[in-house]
Amino acid sequence: MRVLGKFMGGYNSKNFAVGSYVAFEAAWANVETYTGSSIEEDNRCFLKLGAAFLITEIKSIDGEYITPEVANTLVKDIAAKDVLDLDKYNMAFFGVWDIRPDSICIRNEVDEDYNTIPLEVIGV
């Protein structure tokens, strides 16, 4: 599920040039509402899109929330198409969240005499 669109700024926009195009290989997409309630209670929707260790939001090109019908159609089309061009839906990406941990620790193990066991790195 590849999604292509314009990045329009927002949270953590220093990582992407505002106004440039971005393509994400999406792992998942879901509809959320402004208040976090159901779509029956709140019709101000946006999409959350997960790609590797990044999460971004999809809203209309002018940053407005979208209706539940449009949001659900987008999720279906993201799942069904090889490449979804957000321009054709008048949509864009807003904000980027990095969900990796703050630090990644790699350390050597020790044997029963507390001697360091050499670290072996294997490429996958």
Salt bridges, closest charged atoms under 4 A:
GLU25 OE1 - ARG2 NH2 3.24
GLU32 OE1 - LYS48 NZ 3.71
ASP42 OD1 - ARG44 NE 2.94
GLU57 OE1 - LYS59 NZ 3.82
ASP98 OD2 - ARG100 NH2 2.61
GLU109 OE2 - ARG107 NH1 3.71
